[in-house]
């Protein structure tokens, strides 16, 4: 597995944990332990996404930070995976 | 119609009743070892109940992703015998 896939996998797993905690917190809004873990995973996910953004380009159009050109359209697209 | 199915209906109902009474699996052990039912003392019969999830341990992100849940409490063998991966 190359670095790009490893990083994507990490982001995917952090996002899944976040979604799980999101659903748990919906029914347990006062659970501080869940809230703390949510913040932890959010930080990890954001860090991962920023790293991915810097190395391989934006995951979503909103993440595009390049001021020179609109790099959202740069290759490869998900179906052009190499 | 296969009437054999109904031969032991009385026995079946009895067993189901016994299983539904507070015992073994339905009980939680407290710290001092006494058993507490998951249900309040005056729980009406014939109603369906969903135990409210309590915070316990959580999987790490790798295990959670593989299991399909962050919570070991919810990691149940729904696909027993099927292809779980």
Backbone of each chain as nested JSON, in Angstrom:
{
  "chains": [
    {"id": "A", "residues": [
      {"number": 1, "name": "UNK", "atoms": {"N": [0.85, -1.204, 0.0], "CA": [0.0, 0.0, 0.0], "C": [0.881, 1.247, 0.0]}},
      {"number": 2, "name": "UNK", "atoms": {"N": [0.624, 2.158, -0.898], "CA": [1.466, 3.352, -0.933], "C": [1.009, 4.382, 0.102]}},
      {"number": 3, "name": "UNK", "atoms": {"N": [1.796, 5.456, 0.202], "CA": [1.547, 6.444, 1.248], "C": [0.166, 7.079, 1.118]}},
      {"number": 4, "name": "UNK", "atoms": {"N": [-0.22, 7.308, -0.143], "CA": [-1.508, 7.957, -0.397], "C": [-2.668, 7.103, 0.113]}},
      {"number": 5, "name": "UNK", "atoms": {"N": [-2.595, 5.802, -0.2], "CA": [-3.661, 4.895, 0.245], "C": [-3.679, 4.757, 1.761]}},
      {"number": 6, "name": "UNK", "atoms": {"N": [-2.465, 4.684, 2.351], "CA": [-2.375, 4.582, 3.81], "C": [-3.035, 5.778, 4.488]}},
      {"number": 7, "name": "UNK", "atoms": {"N": [-2.741, 6.942, 3.94], "CA": [-3.293, 8.172, 4.513], "C": [-4.813, 8.221, 4.332]}},
      {"number": 8, "name": "UNK", "atoms": {"N": [-5.265, 7.826, 3.147], "CA": [-6.704, 7.782, 2.877], "C": [-7.406, 6.82, 3.828]}},
      {"number": 9, "name": "UNK", "atoms": {"N": [-6.773, 5.649, 4.046], "CA": [-7.349, 4.652, 4.958], "C": [-7.479, 5.2, 6.366]}},
      {"number": 10, "name": "UNK", "atoms": {"N": [-6.433, 5.916, 6.783], "CA": [-6.468, 6.499, 8.126], "C": [-7.626, 7.49, 8.243]}},
      {"number": 11, "name": "UNK", "atoms": {"N": [-7.759, 8.356, 7.243], "CA": [-8.834, 9.362, 7.245], "C": [-10.202, 8.67, 7.272]}},
      {"number": 12, "name": "UNK", "atoms": {"N": [-10.301, 7.586, 6.489], "CA": [-11.558, 6.827, 6.414], "C": [-11.922, 6.244, 7.777]}},
      {"number": 13, "name": "UNK", "atoms": {"N": [-10.922, 5.704, 8.48], "CA": [-11.171, 5.091, 9.792], "C": [-11.504, 6.14, 10.845]}},
      {"number": 14, "name": "UNK", "atoms": {"N": [-10.797, 7.268, 10.797], "CA": [-11.111, 8.351, 11.733], "C": [-12.526, 8.863, 11.487]}},
      {"number": 15, "name": "UNK", "atoms": {"N": [-12.89, 8.976, 10.219], "CA": [-14.223, 9.473, 9.888], "C": [-15.301, 8.503, 10.37]}},
      {"number": 16, "name": "UNK", "atoms": {"N": [-15.011, 7.206, 10.263], "CA": [-15.976, 6.21, 10.74], "C": [-16.156, 6.308, 12.255]}},
      {"number": 17, "name": "UNK", "atoms": {"N": [-15.032, 6.419, 12.982], "CA": [-15.109, 6.56, 14.445], "C": [-15.899, 7.819, 14.803]}},
      {"number": 18, "name": "UNK", "atoms": {"N": [-15.678, 8.895, 14.042], "CA": [-16.405, 10.147, 14.288], "C": [-17.894, 9.96, 14.073]}},
      {"number": 19, "name": "UNK", "atoms": {"N": [-18.264, 9.243, 13.014], "CA": [-19.685, 9.019, 12.737], "C": [-20.317, 8.18, 13.847]}},
      {"number": 20, "name": "UNK", "atoms": {"N": [-19.585, 7.181, 14.331], "CA": [-20.091, 6.358, 15.424], "C": [-20.325, 7.199, 16.68]}},
      {"number": 21, "name": "UNK", "atoms": {"N": [-19.354, 8.049, 16.994], "CA": [-19.483, 8.897, 18.182], "C": [-20.591, 9.929, 17.984]}},
      {"number": 22, "name": "UNK", "atoms": {"N": [-20.747, 10.405, 16.758], "CA": [-21.836, 11.316, 16.401], "C": [-23.19, 10.668, 16.757]}},
      {"number": 23, "name": "UNK", "atoms": {"N": [-23.371, 9.425, 16.334], "CA": [-24.636, 8.73, 16.585], "C": [-24.836, 8.465, 18.075]}},
      {"number": 24, "name": "UNK", "atoms": {"N": [-23.736, 8.106, 18.751], "CA": [-23.824, 7.864, 20.198], "C": [-24.195, 9.153, 20.933]}},
      {"number": 25, "name": "UNK", "atoms": {"N": [-23.551, 10.239, 20.551], "CA": [-23.803, 11.518, 21.224], "C": [-25.22, 12.038, 20.951]}},
      {"number": 26, "name": "UNK", "atoms": {"N": [-25.785, 11.66, 19.818], "CA": [-27.163, 12.08, 19.535], "C": [-28.113, 11.604, 20.628]}},
      {"number": 27, "name": "UNK", "atoms": {"N": [-27.84, 10.415, 21.182], "CA": [-28.711, 9.884, 22.233], "C": [-28.107, 10.065, 23.631]}},
      {"number": 28, "name": "UNK", "atoms": {"N": [-26.832, 10.429, 23.711], "CA": [-26.165, 10.631, 25.001], "C": [-25.438, 11.979, 24.983]}},
      {"number": 29, "name": "UNK", "atoms": {"N": [-26.176, 13.09, 24.845], "CA": [-25.512, 14.39, 24.623], "C": [-24.657, 14.871, 25.796]}},
      {"number": 30, "name": "UNK", "atoms": {"N": [-24.84, 14.294, 26.977], "CA": [-24.069, 14.767, 28.134], "C": [-22.89, 13.864, 28.495]}},
      {"number": 31, "name": "UNK", "atoms": {"N": [-22.602, 12.895, 27.633], "CA": [-21.497, 11.968, 27.92], "C": [-20.172, 12.641, 27.569]}},
      {"number": 32, "name": "UNK", "atoms": {"N": [-19.438, 13.04, 28.607], "CA": [-18.196, 13.785, 28.372], "C": [-17.094, 12.919, 27.772]}},
      {"number": 33, "name": "UNK", "atoms": {"N": [-17.109, 11.628, 28.143], "CA": [-16.065, 10.75, 27.599], "C": [-16.22, 10.606, 26.088]}},
      {"number": 34, "name": "UNK", "atoms": {"N": [-17.475, 10.46, 25.643], "CA": [-17.719, 10.366, 24.202], "C": [-17.348, 11.673, 23.519]}},
      {"number": 35, "name": "UNK", "atoms": {"N": [-17.685, 12.784, 24.173], "CA": [-17.392, 14.101, 23.618], "C": [-15.881, 14.302, 23.478]}},
      {"number": 36, "name": "UNK", "atoms": {"N": [-15.133, 13.876, 24.517], "CA": [-13.676, 14.019, 24.479], "C": [-13.085, 13.18, 23.357]}},
      {"number": 37, "name": "UNK", "atoms": {"N": [-13.608, 11.956, 23.212], "CA": [-13.101, 11.077, 22.154], "C": [-13.452, 11.647, 20.778]}},
      {"number": 38, "name": "UNK", "atoms": {"N": [-14.63, 12.243, 20.677], "CA": [-15.038, 12.88, 19.422], "C": [-14.038, 13.963, 19.029]}},
      {"number": 39, "name": "UNK", "atoms": {"N": [-13.692, 14.804, 20.003], "CA": [-12.734, 15.882, 19.719], "C": [-11.369, 15.326, 19.314]}},
      {"number": 40, "name": "UNK", "atoms": {"N": [-10.96, 14.242, 20.001], "CA": [-9.679, 13.607, 19.665], "C": [-9.655, 13.134, 18.217]}},
      {"number": 41, "name": "UNK", "atoms": {"N": [-10.736, 12.423, 17.843], "CA": [-10.781, 11.883, 16.484], "C": [-10.928, 12.994, 15.452]}},
      {"number": 42, "name": "UNK", "atoms": {"N": [-11.634, 14.067, 15.841], "CA": [-11.786, 15.185, 14.921], "C": [-10.424, 15.803, 14.622]}},
      {"number": 43, "name": "UNK", "atoms": {"N": [-9.614, 15.937, 15.675], "CA": [-8.275, 16.483, 15.5], "C": [-7.442, 15.587, 14.587]}},
      {"number": 44, "name": "UNK", "atoms": {"N": [-7.495, 14.274, 14.86], "CA": [-6.744, 13.317, 14.042], "C": [-7.186, 13.368, 12.585]}},
      {"number": 45, "name": "UNK", "atoms": {"N": [-8.509, 13.413, 12.398], "CA": [-9.055, 13.438, 11.032], "C": [-8.634, 14.714, 10.318]}},
      {"number": 46, "name": "UNK", "atoms": {"N": [-8.753, 15.852, 11.009], "CA": [-8.373, 17.132, 10.396], "C": [-6.89, 17.152, 10.049]}},
      {"number": 47, "name": "UNK", "atoms": {"N": [-6.073, 16.612, 10.961], "CA": [-4.636, 16.551, 10.687], "C": [-4.349, 15.698, 9.458]}},
      {"number": 48, "name": "UNK", "atoms": {"N": [-5.022, 14.54, 9.417], "CA": [-4.852, 13.634, 8.285], "C": [-5.279, 14.279, 6.977]}},
      {"number": 49, "name": "UNK", "atoms": {"N": [-6.414, 14.983, 7.023], "CA": [-6.924, 15.615, 5.807], "C": [-6.009, 16.744, 5.342]}},
      {"number": 50, "name": "UNK", "atoms": {"N": [-5.477, 17.5, 6.309], "CA": [-4.539, 18.569, 5.945], "C": [-3.28, 18.003, 5.306]}},
      {"number": 51, "name": "UNK", "atoms": {"N": [-2.783, 16.906, 5.912], "CA": [-1.589, 16.27, 5.361], "C": [-1.855, 15.774, 3.942]}},
      {"number": 52, "name": "UNK", "atoms": {"N": [-3.035, 15.141, 3.771], "CA": [-3.396, 14.638, 2.445], "C": [-3.495, 15.79, 1.454]}},
      {"number": 53, "name": "UNK", "atoms": {"N": [-4.131, 16.852, 1.904], "CA": [-4.326, 18.04, 1.067], "C": [-2.989, 18.594, 0.571]}},
      {"number": 54, "name": "UNK", "atoms": {"N": [-2.018, 18.657, 1.503], "CA": [-0.705, 19.181, 1.132], "C": [0.014, 18.286, 0.146]}},
      {"number": 55, "name": "UNK", "atoms": {"N": [-0.088, 16.962, 0.384], "CA": [0.719, 16.028, -0.42], "C": [0.052, 15.618, -1.725]}},
      {"number": 56, "name": "UNK", "atoms": {"N": [-1.288, 15.459, -1.679], "CA": [-1.933, 14.861, -2.851], "C": [-3.094, 15.68, -3.405]}},
      {"number": 57, "name": "UNK", "atoms": {"N": [-3.33, 16.847, -2.825], "CA": [-4.424, 17.662, -3.329], "C": [-5.683, 17.508, -2.5]}},
      {"number": 58, "name": "UNK", "atoms": {"N": [-6.67, 18.356, -2.78], "CA": [-7.86, 18.414, -1.925], "C": [-8.757, 17.174, -2.072]}},
      {"number": 59, "name": "UNK", "atoms": {"N": [-9.374, 16.774, -0.941], "CA": [-10.342, 15.677, -0.945], "C": [-11.733, 16.178, -1.32]}},
      {"number": 60, "name": "UNK", "atoms": {"N": [-11.977, 17.448, -1.008], "CA": [-13.242, 18.075, -1.388], "C": [-12.908, 19.434, -2.001]}},
      {"number": 61, "name": "UNK", "atoms": {"N": [-13.791, 19.978, -2.818], "CA": [-13.494, 21.281, -3.426], "C": [-13.206, 22.358, -2.388]}},
      {"number": 62, "name": "UNK", "atoms": {"N": [-13.918, 22.293, -1.244], "CA": [-13.725, 23.323, -0.218], "C": [-12.314, 23.307, 0.358]}},
      {"number": 63, "name": "UNK", "atoms": {"N": [-11.661, 22.147, 0.285], "CA": [-10.321, 22.035, 0.866], "C": [-9.244, 22.609, -0.043]}},
      {"number": 64, "name": "UNK", "atoms": {"N": [-9.61, 22.961, -1.236], "CA": [-8.636, 23.491, -2.173], "C": [-8.085, 24.81, -1.64]}},
      {"number": 65, "name": "UNK", "atoms": {"N": [-6.75, 24.843, -1.398], "CA": [-6.152, 26.036, -0.817], "C": [-5.226, 26.745, -1.796]}},
      {"number": 66, "name": "UNK", "atoms": {"N": [-5.006, 26.113, -2.934], "CA": [-4.075, 26.675, -3.913], "C": [-4.608, 28.012, -4.445]}},
      {"number": 67, "name": "UNK", "atoms": {"N": [-3.744, 29.048, -4.405], "CA": [-4.194, 30.368, -4.849], "C": [-3.831, 30.64, -6.31]}},
      {"number": 68, "name": "UNK", "atoms": {"N": [-3.027, 29.739, -6.896], "CA": [-2.587, 29.968, -8.275], "C": [-3.59, 29.439, -9.304]}},
      {"number": 69, "name": "UNK", "atoms": {"N": [-4.115, 28.275, -9.007], "CA": [-5.061, 27.686, -9.956], "C": [-6.046, 26.791, -9.198]}},
      {"number": 70, "name": "UNK", "atoms": {"N": [-7.152, 26.445, -9.845], "CA": [-8.201, 25.598, -9.249], "C": [-7.764, 24.134, -9.354]}},
      {"number": 71, "name": "UNK", "atoms": {"N": [-7.046, 23.648, -8.302], "CA": [-6.431, 22.317, -8.415], "C": [-7.415, 21.172, -8.128]}},
      {"number": 72, "name": "UNK", "atoms": {"N": [-8.66, 21.525, -7.848], "CA": [-9.666, 20.477, -7.619], "C": [-9.802, 19.579, -8.849]}},
      {"number": 73, "name": "UNK", "atoms": {"N": [-9.626, 20.134, -10.03], "CA": [-9.83, 19.348, -11.255], "C": [-8.61, 18.52, -11.648]}},
      {"number": 74, "name": "UNK", "atoms": {"N": [-7.513, 18.623, -10.85], "CA": [-6.292, 17.894, -11.209], "C": [-6.493, 16.38, -11.109]}},
      {"number": 75, "name": "UNK", "atoms": {"N": [-5.759, 15.669, -11.951], "CA": [-5.775, 14.199, -11.93], "C": [-5.021, 13.697, -10.714]}},
      {"number": 76, "name": "UNK", "atoms": {"N": [-5.215, 12.436, -10.285], "CA": [-6.213, 11.52, -10.845], "C": [-7.556, 11.62, -10.127]}},
      {"number": 77, "name": "UNK", "atoms": {"N": [-8.629, 11.402, -10.842], "CA": [-9.938, 11.289, -10.228], "C": [-10.085, 9.89, -9.642]}},
      {"number": 78, "name": "UNK", "atoms": {"N": [-11.044, 9.686, -8.723], "CA": [-11.128, 8.393, -8.027], "C": [-11.206, 7.194, -8.978]}},
      {"number": 79, "name": "UNK", "atoms": {"N": [-11.842, 7.38, -10.121], "CA": [-11.971, 6.246, -11.045], "C": [-10.725, 6.085, -11.917]}},
      {"number": 80, "name": "UNK", "atoms": {"N": [-9.752, 6.981, -11.733], "CA": [-8.496, 6.874, -12.481], "C": [-7.371, 6.368, -11.59]}},
      {"number": 81, "name": "UNK", "atoms": {"N": [-7.76, 5.641, -10.555], "CA": [-6.779, 5.154, -9.582], "C": [-5.675, 4.334, -10.248]}},
      {"number": 82, "name": "UNK", "atoms": {"N": [-4.438, 4.605, -9.892], "CA": [-3.346, 3.829, -10.484], "C": [-2.672, 2.991, -9.422]}}
    ]},
    {"id": "B", "residues": [
      {"number": 1, "name": "UNK", "atoms": {"N": [-50.518, -28.972, 6.221], "CA": [-49.977, -28.289, 7.403], "C": [-49.318, -29.297, 8.346]}},
      {"number": 2, "name": "UNK", "atoms": {"N": [-48.153, -29.008, 8.769], "CA": [-47.434, -29.927, 9.64], "C": [-47.773, -29.646, 11.104]}},
      {"number": 3, "name": "UNK", "atoms": {"N": [-48.671, -30.51, 11.647], "CA": [-49.153, -30.271, 13.016], "C": [-48.116, -30.64, 14.071]}},
      {"number": 4, "name": "UNK", "atoms": {"N": [-47.079, -31.407, 13.645], "CA": [-46.021, -31.747, 14.599], "C": [-45.415, -30.496, 15.222]}},
      {"number": 5, "name": "UNK", "atoms": {"N": [-45.407, -29.441, 14.435], "CA": [-44.831, -28.186, 14.908], "C": [-45.474, -27.724, 16.212]}},
      {"number": 6, "name": "UNK", "atoms": {"N": [-46.768, -28.052, 16.366], "CA": [-47.505, -27.541, 17.517], "C": [-47.569, -28.535, 18.679]}},
      {"number": 7, "name": "UNK", "atoms": {"N": [-46.943, -29.708, 18.486], "CA": [-47.03, -30.751, 19.51], "C": [-46.594, -30.25, 20.88]}},
      {"number": 8, "name": "UNK", "atoms": {"N": [-45.489, -29.543, 20.901], "CA": [-44.913, -29.154, 22.185], "C": [-45.14, -27.675, 22.463]}},
      {"number": 9, "name": "UNK", "atoms": {"N": [-46.274, -27.165, 21.97], "CA": [-46.51, -25.733, 22.098], "C": [-46.553, -25.279, 23.557]}},
      {"number": 10, "name": "UNK", "atoms": {"N": [-47.223, -26.107, 24.406], "CA": [-47.289, -25.74, 25.832], "C": [-45.894, -25.682, 26.45]}},
      {"number": 11, "name": "UNK", "atoms": {"N": [-45.093, -26.69, 26.119], "CA": [-43.734, -26.723, 26.633], "C": [-42.943, -25.531, 26.144]}},
      {"number": 12, "name": "UNK", "atoms": {"N": [-43.169, -25.196, 24.89], "CA": [-42.463, -24.064, 24.285], "C": [-42.794, -22.761, 25.002]}},
      {"number": 13, "name": "UNK", "atoms": {"N": [-44.099, -22.565, 25.231], "CA": [-44.536, -21.332, 25.906], "C": [-43.942, -21.26, 27.307]}},
      {"number": 14, "name": "UNK", "atoms": {"N": [-43.965, -22.413, 28.013], "CA": [-43.395, -22.452, 29.364], "C": [-41.92, -22.054, 29.347]}},
      {"number": 15, "name": "UNK", "atoms": {"N": [-41.186, -22.656, 28.389], "CA": [-39.749, -22.375, 28.333], "C": [-39.505, -20.897, 28.035]}},
      {"number": 16, "name": "UNK", "atoms": {"N": [-40.279, -20.352, 27.094], "CA": [-40.127, -18.94, 26.766], "C": [-40.387, -18.057, 27.983]}},
      {"number": 17, "name": "UNK", "atoms": {"N": [-41.402, -18.43, 28.759], "CA": [-41.713, -17.65, 29.963], "C": [-40.552, -17.702, 30.948]}},
      {"number": 18, "name": "UNK", "atoms": {"N": [-40.027, -18.927, 31.124], "CA": [-38.895, -19.067, 32.042], "C": [-37.715, -18.226, 31.578]}},
      {"number": 19, "name": "UNK", "atoms": {"N": [-37.474, -18.263, 30.253], "CA": [-36.348, -17.497, 29.722], "C": [-36.55, -15.998, 29.893]}},
      {"number": 20, "name": "UNK", "atoms": {"N": [-37.799, -15.579, 29.889], "CA": [-38.065, -14.146, 29.968], "C": [-38.012, -13.631, 31.401]}},
      {"number": 21, "name": "UNK", "atoms": {"N": [-38.062, -14.567, 32.356], "CA": [-37.973, -14.128, 33.751], "C": [-36.545, -13.726, 34.073]}},
      {"number": 22, "name": "UNK", "atoms": {"N": [-36.373, -12.809, 35.008], "CA": [-35.019, -12.374, 35.345], "C": [-34.145, -13.553, 35.764]}},
      {"number": 23, "name": "UNK", "atoms": {"N": [-33.153, -13.842, 35.003], "CA": [-32.211, -14.913, 35.342], "C": [-30.996, -14.795, 34.434]}},
      {"number": 24, "name": "UNK", "atoms": {"N": [-30.099, -15.701, 34.614], "CA": [-28.849, -15.822, 33.844], "C": [-28.52, -14.62, 32.953]}},
      {"number": 25, "name": "UNK", "atoms": {"N": [-28.842, -14.707, 31.659], "CA": [-28.406, -13.724, 30.675], "C": [-29.003, -12.34, 30.871]}},
      {"number": 26, "name": "UNK", "atoms": {"N": [-30.214, -12.311, 31.426], "CA": [-30.876, -11.024, 31.564], "C": [-30.383, -10.229, 32.758]}},
      {"number": 27, "name": "UNK", "atoms": {"N": [-29.553, -10.867, 33.566], "CA": [-29.12, -10.211, 34.788], "C": [-27.75, -9.57, 34.636]}},
      {"number": 28, "name": "UNK", "atoms": {"N": [-27.598, -8.462, 35.308], "CA": [-26.296, -7.817, 35.386], "C": [-25.769, -8.037, 36.789]}},
      {"number": 29, "name": "UNK", "atoms": {"N": [-24.495, -8.337, 36.882], "CA": [-23.902, -8.516, 38.205], "C": [-23.4, -7.17, 38.717]}},
      {"number": 30, "name": "UNK", "atoms": {"N": [-23.796, -6.826, 39.909], "CA": [-23.274, -5.598, 40.493], "C": [-21.967, -5.891, 41.186]}},
      {"number": 31, "name": "UNK", "atoms": {"N": [-21.345, -4.859, 41.731], "CA": [-20.036, -5.029, 42.348], "C": [-20.055, -5.997, 43.529]}},
      {"number": 32, "name": "UNK", "atoms": {"N": [-21.158, -5.99, 44.278], "CA": [-21.177, -6.891, 45.436], "C": [-21.693, -8.294, 45.07]}},
      {"number": 33, "name": "UNK", "atoms": {"N": [-21.839, -8.558, 43.776], "CA": [-22.129, -9.921, 43.345], "C": [-23.606, -10.236, 43.199]}},
      {"number": 34, "name": "UNK", "atoms": {"N": [-24.504, -9.378, 43.693], "CA": [-25.925, -9.674, 43.558], "C": [-26.391, -9.343, 42.14]}},
      {"number": 35, "name": "UNK", "atoms": {"N": [-27.411, -10.063, 41.692], "CA": [-27.873, -9.891, 40.327], "C": [-28.978, -8.841, 40.25]}},
      {"number": 36, "name": "UNK", "atoms": {"N": [-28.926, -8.001, 39.222], "CA": [-29.957, -6.997, 38.998], "C": [-30.516, -7.217, 37.597]}},
      {"number": 37, "name": "UNK", "atoms": {"N": [-31.824, -7.223, 37.478], "CA": [-32.414, -7.394, 36.163], "C": [-32.188, -6.151, 35.331]}},
      {"number": 38, "name": "UNK", "atoms": {"N": [-32.099, -6.326, 33.999], "CA": [-32.014, -5.176, 33.113], "C": [-33.312, -4.38, 33.128]}},
      {"number": 39, "name": "UNK", "atoms": {"N": [-34.401, -5.034, 33.564], "CA": [-35.71, -4.388, 33.511], "C": [-36.112, -3.84, 34.873]}},
      {"number": 40, "name": "UNK", "atoms": {"N": [-36.826, -2.716, 34.897], "CA": [-37.355, -2.202, 36.158], "C": [-38.301, -3.228, 36.772]}},
      {"number": 41, "name": "UNK", "atoms": {"N": [-38.501, -3.12, 38.09], "CA": [-39.257, -4.131, 38.816], "C": [-40.658, -4.33, 38.228]}},
      {"number": 42, "name": "UNK", "atoms": {"N": [-41.331, -3.25, 37.889], "CA": [-42.699, -3.386, 37.4], "C": [-42.796, -3.197, 35.893]}},
      {"number": 43, "name": "UNK", "atoms": {"N": [-42.017, -4.003, 35.182], "CA": [-42.044, -3.911, 33.728], "C": [-43.262, -4.666, 33.192]}},
      {"number": 44, "name": "UNK", "atoms": {"N": [-44.156, -3.975, 32.498], "CA": [-45.319, -4.679, 31.946], "C": [-44.898, -5.743, 30.932]}},
      {"number": 45, "name": "UNK", "atoms": {"N": [-45.667, -6.833, 30.901], "CA": [-45.395, -7.878, 29.915], "C": [-45.867, -7.418, 28.534]}},
      {"number": 46, "name": "UNK", "atoms": {"N": [-45.499, -8.188, 27.529], "CA": [-45.997, -8.03, 26.164], "C": [-45.568, -6.735, 25.48]}},
      {"number": 47, "name": "UNK", "atoms": {"N": [-44.653, -5.989, 26.101], "CA": [-44.105, -4.794, 25.453], "C": [-42.683, -5.123, 24.983]}},
      {"number": 48, "name": "UNK", "atoms": {"N": [-42.259, -4.462, 23.94], "CA": [-40.887, -4.646, 23.47], "C": [-40.001, -3.553, 24.062]}},
      {"number": 49, "name": "UNK", "atoms": {"N": [-38.804, -3.934, 24.489], "CA": [-37.908, -2.978, 25.151], "C": [-36.538, -3.002, 24.494]}},
      {"number": 50, "name": "UNK", "atoms": {"N": [-35.923, -1.848, 24.414], "CA": [-34.546, -1.762, 23.93], "C": [-33.686, -1.218, 25.059]}},
      {"number": 51, "name": "UNK", "atoms": {"N": [-32.727, -2.017, 25.546], "CA": [-31.846, -1.5, 26.615], "C": [-31.08, -0.278, 26.135]}},
      {"number": 52, "name": "UNK", "atoms": {"N": [-31.011, 0.746, 26.961], "CA": [-30.295, 1.97, 26.604], "C": [-28.793, 1.721, 26.681]}},
      {"number": 53, "name": "UNK", "atoms": {"N": [-28.11, 2.112, 25.629], "CA": [-26.669, 1.865, 25.588], "C": [-25.945, 2.663, 26.664]}},
      {"number": 54, "name": "UNK", "atoms": {"N": [-25.011, 1.998, 27.359], "CA": [-24.188, 2.671, 28.363], "C": [-22.763, 2.776, 27.837]}},
      {"number": 55, "name": "UNK", "atoms": {"N": [-22.09, 3.818, 28.254], "CA": [-20.691, 3.966, 27.83], "C": [-19.843, 2.88, 28.461]}},
      {"number": 56, "name": "UNK", "atoms": {"N": [-19.077, 2.168, 27.632], "CA": [-18.096, 1.23, 28.189], "C": [-16.811, 1.391, 27.382]}},
      {"number": 57, "name": "UNK", "atoms": {"N": [-16.152, 0.296, 27.051], "CA": [-14.911, 0.434, 26.304], "C": [-15.236, 0.691, 24.825]}},
      {"number": 58, "name": "UNK", "atoms": {"N": [-14.264, 1.215, 24.112], "CA": [-14.423, 1.398, 22.671], "C": [-13.254, 0.738, 21.952]}},
      {"number": 59, "name": "UNK", "atoms": {"N": [-13.494, 0.318, 20.702], "CA": [-12.415, -0.203, 19.871], "C": [-11.521, 0.949, 19.405]}},
      {"number": 60, "name": "UNK", "atoms": {"N": [-10.317, 0.63, 19.001], "CA": [-9.491, 1.597, 18.284], "C": [-10.056, 1.755, 16.876]}},
      {"number": 61, "name": "UNK", "atoms": {"N": [-9.536, 2.755, 16.123], "CA": [-10.162, 3.014, 14.821], "C": [-10.02, 1.847, 13.846]}},
      {"number": 62, "name": "UNK", "atoms": {"N": [-8.905, 1.11, 13.911], "CA": [-8.72, -0.042, 13.021], "C": [-9.77, -1.118, 13.291]}},
      {"number": 63, "name": "UNK", "atoms": {"N": [-9.865, -1.521, 14.56], "CA": [-10.811, -2.584, 14.926], "C": [-12.251, -2.136, 14.695]}},
      {"number": 64, "name": "UNK", "atoms": {"N": [-12.533, -0.866, 14.98], "CA": [-13.89, -0.358, 14.79], "C": [-14.297, -0.452, 13.331]}},
      {"number": 65, "name": "UNK", "atoms": {"N": [-13.373, -0.068, 12.462], "CA": [-13.682, -0.091, 11.027], "C": [-13.929, -1.511, 10.544]}},
      {"number": 66, "name": "UNK", "atoms": {"N": [-13.111, -2.455, 11.064], "CA": [-13.257, -3.856, 10.65], "C": [-14.546, -4.461, 11.211]}},
      {"number": 67, "name": "UNK", "atoms": {"N": [-14.895, -4.083, 12.441], "CA": [-16.076, -4.672, 13.087], "C": [-17.363, -3.997, 12.631]}},
      {"number": 68, "name": "UNK", "atoms": {"N": [-17.25, -2.797, 12.096], "CA": [-18.45, -2.075, 11.685], "C": [-19.11, -1.33, 12.819]}},
      {"number": 69, "name": "UNK", "atoms": {"N": [-18.455, -1.286, 13.971], "CA": [-18.955, -0.488, 15.093], "C": [-17.805, -0.101, 16.003]}},
      {"number": 70, "name": "UNK", "atoms": {"N": [-17.927, 1.065, 16.615], "CA": [-16.894, 1.523, 17.547], "C": [-17.035, 0.837, 18.903]}},
      {"number": 71, "name": "UNK", "atoms": {"N": [-18.24, 0.26, 19.126], "CA": [-18.563, -0.218, 20.468], "C": [-18.584, -1.75, 20.558]}},
      {"number": 72, "name": "UNK", "atoms": {"N": [-17.687, -2.335, 21.37], "CA": [-17.692, -3.789, 21.549], "C": [-19.076, -4.303, 21.986]}},
      {"number": 73, "name": "UNK", "atoms": {"N": [-19.799, -3.492, 22.753], "CA": [-21.142, -3.882, 23.2], "C": [-22.087, -4.132, 22.032]}},
      {"number": 74, "name": "UNK", "atoms": {"N": [-21.84, -3.455, 20.917], "CA": [-22.728, -3.589, 19.757], "C": [-22.161, -4.517, 18.699]}},
      {"number": 75, "name": "UNK", "atoms": {"N": [-20.999, -5.105, 18.993], "CA": [-20.366, -6.011, 18.034], "C": [-20.98, -7.394, 18.208]}},
      {"number": 76, "name": "UNK", "atoms": {"N": [-22.148, -7.591, 17.616], "CA": [-22.913, -8.819, 17.806], "C": [-22.861, -9.677, 16.546]}},
      {"number": 77, "name": "UNK", "atoms": {"N": [-22.972, -10.99, 16.723], "CA": [-22.813, -11.9, 15.571], "C": [-24.069, -11.961, 14.697]}},
      {"number": 78, "name": "UNK", "atoms": {"N": [-24.511, -10.805, 14.194], "CA": [-25.693, -10.798, 13.337], "C": [-25.493, -11.623, 12.074]}},
      {"number": 79, "name": "UNK", "atoms": {"N": [-24.228, -11.711, 11.62], "CA": [-23.974, -12.422, 10.37], "C": [-23.305, -13.763, 10.641]}},
      {"number": 80, "name": "UNK", "atoms": {"N": [-23.657, -14.352, 11.773], "CA": [-23.08, -15.638, 12.168], "C": [-23.223, -16.654, 11.039]}},
      {"number": 81, "name": "UNK", "atoms": {"N": [-22.116, -17.219, 10.618], "CA": [-22.166, -18.201, 9.552], "C": [-22.052, -17.581, 8.18]}},
      {"number": 82, "name": "UNK", "atoms": {"N": [-22.267, -16.289, 8.09], "CA": [-22.127, -15.618, 6.809], "C": [-20.718, -15.126, 6.607]}},
      {"number": 83, "name": "UNK", "atoms": {"N": [-20.521, -14.383, 5.548], "CA": [-19.213, -13.819, 5.285], "C": [-19.12, -12.462, 5.961]}},
      {"number": 84, "name": "UNK", "atoms": {"N": [-18.37, -12.396, 7.063], "CA": [-18.36, -11.172, 7.856], "C": [-17.297, -10.199, 7.384]}},
      {"number": 85, "name": "UNK", "atoms": {"N": [-16.444, -10.592, 6.491], "CA": [-15.432, -9.65, 6.005], "C": [-15.707, -9.31, 4.552]}}
    ]}
  ]
}
